[in-house]
Amino acid sequence: MNKKPLSYVDGSSFFHKADPRVKIVSLMVLSILIFQTHYIWNLFFILFLFVGIAALCRISLRRCLFAVRPLLFFVGMLFLFQFLFAPAPLFSDAAGTVDSVLDHLPYESAGIKAPNLLPWDFLSLSPNIYSFVSAIGLALKFILLILFSSLMILTTKQSALIQGIEKMVKPLPLKWIHLTSSDVALMALLMLQFIPLLLSASSQAIDSARSRAFVFSKHPIKGTSLIAVCLIRAVMNFSDVVSMAMKNRGYTGIGKTHLHELKIQKRDAVFFGCFLLAIGIVHIAAAYLNANVFAI
């Protein structure tokens, strides 16, 4: 088995055999539902759903969590800004307390006047219980999106994924912007190839610097510039190699065929139906908890 992170893991599960177009549409629907969720319990149920799907696919959670690690800084910044700058909702009939916020745990429509955690106003900062729970929900939304995306990549071959993207964008009027579906598929393929390249180049740069007794904590600016230079050099070298290879092979993107053509089968319809059923059960269970168990 390929030990590289975010590379295809061979398997015979129902998720592995599903059409990549169905997976992409399912991921898009799930992304919309995640960002439309108003209660944090819905997000935890969706997280349990992810764990169940990963177990059925026999995918290690460690491999999926590897995709989150490079974006932890970005997620942390989102959490920090949401916690510091998100104002609490104010309603004239709100007479609740902090305890009622913690009991109900909605983070977008609490209707509770949450007290500021700072004793003074500084640069319009307003950290409160509401903004803290809201920040947790926002960070969890992005983490769930990354986890499900990594699961799709781990259970779908790159060739099938690129072909699925090409088939989906083919009906679009891309000629207006002088593009073809093959160009979009090529850009997606290069993007998937660049991600492991950047991770490998940054890891090699860090190991090389540490072997020369360089301490990143003492010189963070110099260390950041060092890693940035290595990444830019790796990207330019890889781009030059890819462009020369395409030029030598006379790539035009016109008249391209595939060895295995994608076809929607009955199992794909069953997969999409089971996916919608699971999402419905998750939201019904979360709504029941919000209305009965955690009601104010």
Short mmCIF file of the C-alpha atoms (twelve columns), coordinates in Angstrom:
data_MODEL
# 
_entry.id   MODEL 
# 
loop_
_atom_site.group_PDB 
_atom_site.id 
_atom_site.type_symbol 
_atom_site.label_atom_id 
_atom_site.label_alt_id 
_atom_site.label_comp_id 
_atom_site.label_asym_id 
_atom_site.label_seq_id 
_atom_site.Cartn_x 
_atom_site.Cartn_y 
_atom_site.Cartn_z 
_atom_site.pdbx_PDB_model_num 
ATOM 1   C CA . MET A 1   0.000   0.000  0.000   1 
ATOM 2   C CA . ASN A 2   1.159   3.492  -0.747  1 
ATOM 3   C CA . LYS A 3   2.296   5.136  2.466   1 
ATOM 4   C CA . LYS A 4   2.232   8.679  1.166   1 
ATOM 5   C CA . PRO A 5   -0.350  10.878 2.883   1 
ATOM 6   C CA . LEU A 6   -3.390  11.971 0.874   1 
ATOM 7   C CA . SER A 7   -2.733  9.320  -1.753  1 
ATOM 8   C CA . TYR A 8   -5.237  6.734  -2.941  1 
ATOM 9   C CA . VAL A 9   -5.760  3.814  -0.556  1 
ATOM 10  C CA . ASP A 10  -6.840  0.681  -2.379  1 
ATOM 11  C CA . GLY A 11  -10.031 -0.880 -1.090  1 
ATOM 12  C CA . SER A 12  -13.243 -2.649 -2.079  1 
ATOM 13  C CA . SER A 13  -15.749 -0.704 0.007   1 
ATOM 14  C CA . PHE A 14  -18.944 0.777  -1.383  1 
ATOM 15  C CA . PHE A 15  -17.398 4.232  -1.095  1 
ATOM 16  C CA . HIS A 16  -14.380 3.175  -3.174  1 
ATOM 17  C CA . LYS A 17  -16.586 1.859  -5.983  1 
ATOM 18  C CA . ALA A 18  -18.882 4.897  -6.156  1 
ATOM 19  C CA . ASP A 19  -18.679 7.164  -9.181  1 
ATOM 20  C CA . PRO A 20  -16.408 10.171 -8.488  1 
ATOM 21  C CA . ARG A 21  -19.103 12.542 -9.796  1 
ATOM 22  C CA . VAL A 22  -21.500 11.254 -7.154  1 
ATOM 23  C CA . LYS A 23  -18.834 11.774 -4.508  1 
ATOM 24  C CA . ILE A 24  -18.191 15.337 -5.666  1 
ATOM 25  C CA . VAL A 25  -21.908 16.186 -5.647  1 
ATOM 26  C CA . SER A 26  -22.294 14.576 -2.214  1 
ATOM 27  C CA . LEU A 27  -19.373 16.633 -0.909  1 
ATOM 28  C CA . MET A 28  -20.919 19.811 -2.315  1 
ATOM 29  C CA . VAL A 29  -24.279 19.042 -0.679  1 
ATOM 30  C CA . LEU A 30  -22.579 18.216 2.601   1 
ATOM 31  C CA . SER A 31  -20.559 21.455 2.461   1 
ATOM 32  C CA . ILE A 32  -23.736 23.489 2.039   1 
ATOM 33  C CA . LEU A 33  -25.398 21.686 4.943   1 
ATOM 34  C CA . ILE A 34  -22.351 22.183 7.165   1 
ATOM 35  C CA . PHE A 35  -22.199 25.921 6.574   1 
ATOM 36  C CA . GLN A 36  -25.977 26.260 6.958   1 
ATOM 37  C CA . THR A 37  -25.927 24.528 10.339  1 
ATOM 38  C CA . HIS A 38  -26.845 26.769 13.282  1 
ATOM 39  C CA . TYR A 39  -26.300 24.392 16.185  1 
ATOM 40  C CA . ILE A 40  -23.014 22.945 17.310  1 
ATOM 41  C CA . TRP A 41  -24.561 19.550 18.054  1 
ATOM 42  C CA . ASN A 42  -25.286 19.096 14.342  1 
ATOM 43  C CA . LEU A 43  -21.564 19.475 13.668  1 
ATOM 44  C CA . PHE A 44  -20.661 16.842 16.267  1 
ATOM 45  C CA . PHE A 45  -23.162 14.410 14.731  1 
ATOM 46  C CA . ILE A 46  -21.630 15.059 11.292  1 
ATOM 47  C CA . LEU A 47  -18.221 14.376 12.840  1 
ATOM 48  C CA . PHE A 48  -19.514 11.013 14.109  1 
ATOM 49  C CA . LEU A 49  -20.832 10.359 10.597  1 
ATOM 50  C CA . PHE A 50  -17.349 10.976 9.208   1 
ATOM 51  C CA . VAL A 51  -15.820 8.525  11.709  1 
ATOM 52  C CA . GLY A 52  -18.375 5.890  10.693  1 
ATOM 53  C CA . ILE A 53  -17.733 6.341  6.958   1 
ATOM 54  C CA . ALA A 54  -13.957 6.194  7.509   1 
ATOM 55  C CA . ALA A 55  -14.385 2.960  9.475   1 
ATOM 56  C CA . LEU A 56  -16.498 1.428  6.702   1 
ATOM 57  C CA . CYS A 57  -13.845 2.407  4.145   1 
ATOM 58  C CA . ARG A 58  -11.091 1.072  6.433   1 
ATOM 59  C CA . ILE A 59  -9.268  4.389  6.246   1 
ATOM 60  C CA . SER A 60  -7.071  5.319  9.180   1 
ATOM 61  C CA . LEU A 61  -8.185  8.492  10.949  1 
ATOM 62  C CA . ARG A 62  -4.528  9.434  11.240  1 
ATOM 63  C CA . ARG A 63  -4.230  9.754  7.462   1 
ATOM 64  C CA . CYS A 64  -7.303  11.968 7.323   1 
ATOM 65  C CA . LEU A 65  -6.074  14.138 10.193  1 
ATOM 66  C CA . PHE A 66  -2.807  14.664 8.305   1 
ATOM 67  C CA . ALA A 67  -4.762  16.869 5.894   1 
ATOM 68  C CA . VAL A 68  -5.836  19.116 8.782   1 
ATOM 69  C CA . ARG A 69  -2.347  19.671 10.185  1 
ATOM 70  C CA . PRO A 70  -1.035  22.056 7.472   1 
ATOM 71  C CA . LEU A 71  -4.182  24.206 7.861   1 
ATOM 72  C CA . LEU A 72  -4.235  24.370 11.659  1 
ATOM 73  C CA . PHE A 73  -2.769  27.880 11.603  1 
ATOM 74  C CA . PHE A 74  -5.509  29.078 9.253   1 
ATOM 75  C CA . VAL A 75  -8.227  27.412 11.356  1 
ATOM 76  C CA . GLY A 76  -6.685  28.870 14.519  1 
ATOM 77  C CA . MET A 77  -6.743  32.379 13.046  1 
ATOM 78  C CA . LEU A 78  -10.408 31.959 12.097  1 
ATOM 79  C CA . PHE A 79  -11.179 30.840 15.642  1 
ATOM 80  C CA . LEU A 80  -9.291  33.784 17.138  1 
ATOM 81  C CA . PHE A 81  -10.936 36.446 14.968  1 
ATOM 82  C CA . GLN A 82  -14.400 34.973 15.510  1 
ATOM 83  C CA . PHE A 83  -13.854 34.832 19.262  1 
ATOM 84  C CA . LEU A 84  -12.551 38.396 19.528  1 
ATOM 85  C CA . PHE A 85  -14.779 40.261 17.082  1 
ATOM 86  C CA . ALA A 86  -18.106 38.389 16.865  1 
ATOM 87  C CA . PRO A 87  -20.712 40.456 18.751  1 
ATOM 88  C CA . ALA A 88  -23.349 38.741 20.843  1 
ATOM 89  C CA . PRO A 89  -26.941 38.999 19.529  1 
ATOM 90  C CA . LEU A 90  -29.067 41.570 21.329  1 
ATOM 91  C CA . PHE A 91  -32.858 41.295 21.635  1 
ATOM 92  C CA . SER A 92  -35.171 43.428 23.683  1 
ATOM 93  C CA . ASP A 93  -36.803 40.397 25.277  1 
ATOM 94  C CA . ALA A 94  -33.567 38.589 26.067  1 
ATOM 95  C CA . ALA A 95  -33.313 37.947 29.780  1 
ATOM 96  C CA . GLY A 96  -31.130 34.857 29.797  1 
ATOM 97  C CA . THR A 97  -27.799 34.306 31.490  1 
ATOM 98  C CA . VAL A 98  -24.491 32.736 30.564  1 
ATOM 99  C CA . ASP A 99  -25.678 29.399 31.977  1 
ATOM 100 C CA . SER A 100 -28.613 29.338 29.571  1 
ATOM 101 C CA . VAL A 101 -26.221 29.908 26.662  1 
ATOM 102 C CA . LEU A 102 -24.079 26.987 27.745  1 
ATOM 103 C CA . ASP A 103 -27.150 24.769 28.188  1 
ATOM 104 C CA . HIS A 104 -28.623 25.455 24.764  1 
ATOM 105 C CA . LEU A 105 -25.372 25.868 22.813  1 
ATOM 106 C CA . PRO A 106 -26.703 27.413 19.616  1 
ATOM 107 C CA . TYR A 107 -24.066 29.754 18.317  1 
ATOM 108 C CA . GLU A 108 -25.888 31.799 15.676  1 
ATOM 109 C CA . SER A 109 -29.336 32.449 17.098  1 
ATOM 110 C CA . ALA A 110 -29.010 32.304 20.855  1 
ATOM 111 C CA . GLY A 111 -31.054 35.396 21.550  1 
ATOM 112 C CA . ILE A 112 -28.977 35.877 24.706  1 
ATOM 113 C CA . LYS A 113 -27.135 38.972 25.822  1 
ATOM 114 C CA . ALA A 114 -23.733 37.461 26.621  1 
ATOM 115 C CA . PRO A 115 -21.441 39.528 28.857  1 
ATOM 116 C CA . ASN A 116 -18.085 40.744 27.556  1 
ATOM 117 C CA . LEU A 117 -15.184 38.756 28.996  1 
ATOM 118 C CA . LEU A 118 -12.954 41.857 28.970  1 
ATOM 119 C CA . PRO A 119 -13.568 44.522 31.637  1 
ATOM 120 C CA . TRP A 120 -12.950 47.279 29.079  1 
ATOM 121 C CA . ASP A 121 -13.558 48.036 25.420  1 
ATOM 122 C CA . PHE A 122 -10.365 47.733 23.400  1 
ATOM 123 C CA . LEU A 123 -10.261 48.021 19.611  1 
ATOM 124 C CA . SER A 124 -13.913 46.897 19.440  1 
ATOM 125 C CA . LEU A 125 -12.994 43.534 20.926  1 
ATOM 126 C CA . SER A 126 -15.991 41.737 22.395  1 
ATOM 127 C CA . PRO A 127 -15.021 38.215 23.520  1 
ATOM 128 C CA . ASN A 128 -17.925 36.514 25.253  1 
ATOM 129 C CA . ILE A 129 -19.465 33.097 25.745  1 
ATOM 130 C CA . TYR A 130 -21.469 33.463 22.547  1 
ATOM 131 C CA . SER A 131 -18.424 34.354 20.454  1 
ATOM 132 C CA . PHE A 132 -16.441 31.489 22.023  1 
ATOM 133 C CA . VAL A 133 -19.060 28.885 21.079  1 
ATOM 134 C CA . SER A 134 -19.436 30.560 17.680  1 
ATOM 135 C CA . ALA A 135 -15.667 30.342 17.121  1 
ATOM 136 C CA . ILE A 136 -15.683 26.635 17.999  1 
ATOM 137 C CA . GLY A 137 -18.488 26.066 15.481  1 
ATOM 138 C CA . LEU A 138 -16.710 27.978 12.708  1 
ATOM 139 C CA . ALA A 139 -13.429 26.103 13.240  1 
ATOM 140 C CA . LEU A 140 -15.255 22.777 13.361  1 
ATOM 141 C CA . LYS A 141 -17.017 23.563 10.071  1 
ATOM 142 C CA . PHE A 142 -13.722 24.039 8.233   1 
ATOM 143 C CA . ILE A 143 -12.192 20.963 9.882   1 
ATOM 144 C CA . LEU A 144 -15.162 18.821 8.800   1 
ATOM 145 C CA . LEU A 145 -14.899 20.130 5.251   1 
ATOM 146 C CA . ILE A 146 -11.177 19.268 5.144   1 
ATOM 147 C CA . LEU A 147 -11.766 15.805 6.625   1 
ATOM 148 C CA . PHE A 148 -14.490 14.837 4.132   1 
ATOM 149 C CA . SER A 149 -12.416 16.208 1.241   1 
ATOM 150 C CA . SER A 150 -9.413  14.143 2.333   1 
ATOM 151 C CA . LEU A 151 -11.643 11.070 2.644   1 
ATOM 152 C CA . MET A 152 -12.812 11.542 -0.943  1 
ATOM 153 C CA . ILE A 153 -9.215  11.868 -2.158  1 
ATOM 154 C CA . LEU A 154 -8.113  8.767  -0.211  1 
ATOM 155 C CA . THR A 155 -10.900 6.621  -1.701  1 
ATOM 156 C CA . THR A 156 -10.773 7.888  -5.302  1 
ATOM 157 C CA . LYS A 157 -8.046  7.364  -7.876  1 
ATOM 158 C CA . GLN A 158 -6.608  10.562 -9.280  1 
ATOM 159 C CA . SER A 159 -7.401  9.558  -12.853 1 
ATOM 160 C CA . ALA A 160 -11.047 8.855  -11.968 1 
ATOM 161 C CA . LEU A 161 -11.331 12.078 -9.957  1 
ATOM 162 C CA . ILE A 162 -9.928  14.194 -12.789 1 
ATOM 163 C CA . GLN A 163 -12.169 12.472 -15.316 1 
ATOM 164 C CA . GLY A 164 -15.172 13.129 -13.076 1 
ATOM 165 C CA . ILE A 165 -14.314 16.838 -12.846 1 
ATOM 166 C CA . GLU A 166 -13.872 16.993 -16.610 1 
ATOM 167 C CA . LYS A 167 -17.258 15.359 -17.209 1 
ATOM 168 C CA . MET A 168 -18.990 17.715 -14.769 1 
ATOM 169 C CA . VAL A 169 -17.602 20.966 -16.216 1 
ATOM 170 C CA . LYS A 170 -17.988 19.902 -19.861 1 
ATOM 171 C CA . PRO A 171 -21.580 21.252 -20.222 1 
ATOM 172 C CA . LEU A 172 -20.492 24.682 -18.941 1 
ATOM 173 C CA . PRO A 173 -19.891 27.465 -21.521 1 
ATOM 174 C CA . LEU A 174 -16.145 27.595 -20.909 1 
ATOM 175 C CA . LYS A 175 -15.441 28.719 -24.487 1 
ATOM 176 C CA . TRP A 176 -16.479 32.229 -23.485 1 
ATOM 177 C CA . ILE A 177 -13.346 32.461 -21.357 1 
ATOM 178 C CA . HIS A 178 -11.223 30.492 -23.857 1 
ATOM 179 C CA . LEU A 179 -11.075 27.323 -21.744 1 
ATOM 180 C CA . THR A 180 -12.062 23.705 -22.244 1 
ATOM 181 C CA . SER A 181 -13.053 20.996 -19.818 1 
ATOM 182 C CA . SER A 182 -9.657  19.369 -20.444 1 
ATOM 183 C CA . ASP A 183 -7.925  22.566 -19.294 1 
ATOM 184 C CA . VAL A 184 -9.926  22.592 -16.057 1 
ATOM 185 C CA . ALA A 185 -9.158  18.907 -15.488 1 
ATOM 186 C CA . LEU A 186 -5.466  19.562 -16.121 1 
ATOM 187 C CA . MET A 187 -5.441  22.399 -13.579 1 
ATOM 188 C CA . ALA A 188 -7.108  20.143 -11.010 1 
ATOM 189 C CA . LEU A 189 -4.556  17.379 -11.686 1 
ATOM 190 C CA . LEU A 190 -1.621  19.777 -11.267 1 
ATOM 191 C CA . MET A 191 -3.139  21.106 -8.048  1 
ATOM 192 C CA . LEU A 192 -3.347  17.581 -6.637  1 
ATOM 193 C CA . GLN A 193 0.266   16.994 -7.660  1 
ATOM 194 C CA . PHE A 194 1.499   20.240 -6.127  1 
ATOM 195 C CA . ILE A 195 0.050   19.580 -2.655  1 
ATOM 196 C CA . PRO A 196 2.320   16.601 -1.789  1 
ATOM 197 C CA . LEU A 197 5.220   18.392 -3.496  1 
ATOM 198 C CA . LEU A 198 4.853   21.424 -1.213  1 
ATOM 199 C CA . LEU A 199 4.484   19.243 1.879   1 
ATOM 200 C CA . SER A 200 7.580   17.229 0.954   1 
ATOM 201 C CA . ALA A 201 9.653   20.338 0.103   1 
ATOM 202 C CA . SER A 202 8.728   22.085 3.359   1 
ATOM 203 C CA . SER A 203 9.511   18.954 5.389   1 
ATOM 204 C CA . GLN A 204 12.919  18.599 3.684   1 
ATOM 205 C CA . ALA A 205 13.706  22.290 4.268   1 
ATOM 206 C CA . ILE A 206 12.845  22.024 7.973   1 
ATOM 207 C CA . ASP A 207 14.897  18.833 8.438   1 
ATOM 208 C CA . SER A 208 17.843  20.347 6.555   1 
ATOM 209 C CA . ALA A 209 17.775  23.492 8.704   1 
ATOM 210 C CA . ARG A 210 17.531  21.521 11.942  1 
ATOM 211 C CA . SER A 211 20.459  19.288 10.931  1 
ATOM 212 C CA . ARG A 212 22.523  22.488 10.702  1 
ATOM 213 C CA . ALA A 213 21.541  23.471 14.260  1 
ATOM 214 C CA . PHE A 214 19.065  26.130 13.139  1 
ATOM 215 C CA . VAL A 215 16.422  26.844 15.785  1 
ATOM 216 C CA . PHE A 216 13.154  28.127 14.313  1 
ATOM 217 C CA . SER A 217 11.854  29.408 17.647  1 
ATOM 218 C CA . LYS A 218 14.825  31.770 17.998  1 
ATOM 219 C CA . HIS A 219 14.750  33.036 14.396  1 
ATOM 220 C CA . PRO A 220 11.119  32.718 13.183  1 
ATOM 221 C CA . ILE A 221 11.365  35.370 10.441  1 
ATOM 222 C CA . LYS A 222 14.554  33.934 8.986   1 
ATOM 223 C CA . GLY A 223 13.130  30.411 9.214   1 
ATOM 224 C CA . THR A 224 9.955   31.440 7.413   1 
ATOM 225 C CA . SER A 225 11.918  33.094 4.604   1 
ATOM 226 C CA . LEU A 226 14.113  29.993 4.339   1 
ATOM 227 C CA . ILE A 227 11.103  27.690 3.907   1 
ATOM 228 C CA . ALA A 228 9.462   30.130 1.473   1 
ATOM 229 C CA . VAL A 229 12.558  30.225 -0.756  1 
ATOM 230 C CA . CYS A 230 12.730  26.416 -0.810  1 
ATOM 231 C CA . LEU A 231 9.031   26.137 -1.705  1 
ATOM 232 C CA . ILE A 232 9.281   28.717 -4.496  1 
ATOM 233 C CA . ARG A 233 12.319  26.930 -5.941  1 
ATOM 234 C CA . ALA A 234 10.550  23.542 -5.792  1 
ATOM 235 C CA . VAL A 235 7.425   24.927 -7.474  1 
ATOM 236 C CA . MET A 236 9.413   26.586 -10.269 1 
ATOM 237 C CA . ASN A 237 11.467  23.435 -10.920 1 
ATOM 238 C CA . PHE A 238 8.373   21.236 -10.970 1 
ATOM 239 C CA . SER A 239 6.512   23.665 -13.258 1 
ATOM 240 C CA . ASP A 240 9.436   23.714 -15.683 1 
ATOM 241 C CA . VAL A 241 9.576   19.900 -15.777 1 
ATOM 242 C CA . VAL A 242 5.816   19.594 -16.338 1 
ATOM 243 C CA . SER A 243 5.755   22.242 -19.084 1 
ATOM 244 C CA . MET A 244 8.669   20.617 -20.936 1 
ATOM 245 C CA . ALA A 245 7.036   17.183 -20.663 1 
ATOM 246 C CA . MET A 246 3.729   18.495 -22.055 1 
ATOM 247 C CA . LYS A 247 5.514   20.319 -24.861 1 
ATOM 248 C CA . ASN A 248 7.565   17.265 -25.855 1 
ATOM 249 C CA . ARG A 249 4.442   15.111 -25.944 1 
ATOM 250 C CA . GLY A 250 2.502   17.632 -28.013 1 
ATOM 251 C CA . TYR A 251 -0.272  18.011 -25.449 1 
ATOM 252 C CA . THR A 252 -3.263  19.978 -26.718 1 
ATOM 253 C CA . GLY A 253 -6.160  18.576 -24.673 1 
ATOM 254 C CA . ILE A 254 -8.179  17.977 -27.859 1 
ATOM 255 C CA . GLY A 255 -9.309  14.490 -28.805 1 
ATOM 256 C CA . LYS A 256 -8.234  12.998 -25.500 1 
ATOM 257 C CA . THR A 257 -9.745  9.649  -24.510 1 
ATOM 258 C CA . HIS A 258 -9.794  7.586  -21.310 1 
ATOM 259 C CA . LEU A 259 -9.050  3.929  -20.767 1 
ATOM 260 C CA . HIS A 260 -11.975 3.538  -18.348 1 
ATOM 261 C CA . GLU A 261 -15.010 5.689  -19.118 1 
ATOM 262 C CA . LEU A 262 -17.231 6.695  -16.193 1 
ATOM 263 C CA . LYS A 263 -20.823 5.466  -16.125 1 
ATOM 264 C CA . ILE A 264 -23.501 6.117  -13.523 1 
ATOM 265 C CA . GLN A 265 -24.750 2.762  -12.195 1 
ATOM 266 C CA . LYS A 266 -27.462 1.639  -9.782  1 
ATOM 267 C CA . ARG A 267 -24.998 1.416  -6.905  1 
ATOM 268 C CA . ASP A 268 -24.229 5.115  -7.356  1 
ATOM 269 C CA . ALA A 269 -27.914 5.974  -6.945  1 
ATOM 270 C CA . VAL A 270 -28.053 3.728  -3.872  1 
ATOM 271 C CA . PHE A 271 -24.947 5.409  -2.484  1 
ATOM 272 C CA . PHE A 272 -26.390 8.906  -2.951  1 
ATOM 273 C CA . GLY A 273 -29.710 7.829  -1.422  1 
ATOM 274 C CA . CYS A 274 -27.961 6.347  1.622   1 
ATOM 275 C CA . PHE A 275 -25.933 9.531  1.951   1 
ATOM 276 C CA . LEU A 276 -29.064 11.719 1.976   1 
ATOM 277 C CA . LEU A 277 -30.724 9.345  4.455   1 
ATOM 278 C CA . ALA A 278 -27.738 9.505  6.800   1 
ATOM 279 C CA . ILE A 279 -27.674 13.320 6.613   1 
ATOM 280 C CA . GLY A 280 -31.419 13.400 7.348   1 
ATOM 281 C CA . ILE A 281 -31.022 11.127 10.373  1 
ATOM 282 C CA . VAL A 282 -28.177 13.300 11.681  1 
ATOM 283 C CA . HIS A 283 -30.211 16.496 11.447  1 
ATOM 284 C CA . ILE A 284 -33.334 14.897 12.950  1 
ATOM 285 C CA . ALA A 285 -31.320 13.563 15.899  1 
ATOM 286 C CA . ALA A 286 -29.620 16.921 16.429  1 
ATOM 287 C CA . ALA A 287 -32.963 18.755 16.221  1 
ATOM 288 C CA . TYR A 288 -34.451 16.371 18.803  1 
ATOM 289 C CA . LEU A 289 -31.573 17.025 21.206  1 
ATOM 290 C CA . ASN A 290 -31.846 20.771 20.714  1 
ATOM 291 C CA . ALA A 291 -35.613 20.750 21.280  1 
ATOM 292 C CA . ASN A 292 -35.862 18.291 24.183  1 
ATOM 293 C CA . VAL A 293 -32.551 17.579 25.904  1 
ATOM 294 C CA . PHE A 294 -30.796 20.943 25.649  1 
ATOM 295 C CA . ALA A 295 -33.848 23.189 25.538  1 
ATOM 296 C CA . ILE A 296 -33.783 26.277 27.746  1 
# 
